[in-house]
Amino acid sequence: MKHFDKNIAGSIILKQAMQKAKVFNLIFTSSVGMTGRGHPSSLNKNLLTNNYEYSELIVEHAAG
């Protein structure tokens, strides 16, 4: 659960702070893309091996 708290909740807090500060651009990169399993856009939950990777994928999709 710690990965969900840090990755997902932390990303939500960051997005809220950015909106409050009227910052609308963010360069986002995720360590899931560095796992060596192909292009990040081709990742899906069936390829992920642990909760950390799954929480990163959720954030990637939310960042859109």
N, C-alpha and C positions, 0 to 999 in steps of 0.2 A: 504494500500500500504506500510505502514511502516514495516510490517513483511516481505514483499518481499524484501525490500531494505536491511534490517538487515540480514535476513536469507540467501537469495539467493545471493544477491550481495556480502555480507560479505564472504560467502563460496567461491565464485569465486575469490575474492581478496586473501583469505587465500591460495587457491590452486595455484594461480600464484606466491605468495611469496614462497611457499614450493618448487615449481619447480625451481625458481631462486636460492634458497639456496640448491638445490639438496637434498631435504628431500622428500622421497618417501613413507614413512609409516606414517599412521595416525590412531589412535584409535578413531572411531567415534561413538557417541551415540546421539540419538535424543530424545527429550522429548515426541515426538509423541508415542514412545514405552511405555511411562509411563501413557497413558490415560486410561488404564484398559480395553481396548477393544480387548484383545487377543495379540497374538504374532505380533511384528512389521511387519514381512514379510507378514502378512495376511491383513494388512491395505490397503484400497484403497480409492480413493477420495469420494466414496459414503458414507463412514462411518465418514468422517470428518465433524465437526460442525462449523468450523470457518476458516478464512483466515490464521491464525497463524499455525494451524495444517496442512493446505494444503501446505503452504510454507515449513514447515519442511519435509513433505513427498517428495516434489520435491528435496530437498537437499539430503535426504536419497537415492533416486533413482540415483541422480547424483554421489553420493559418491560410489555407487555400491558395 
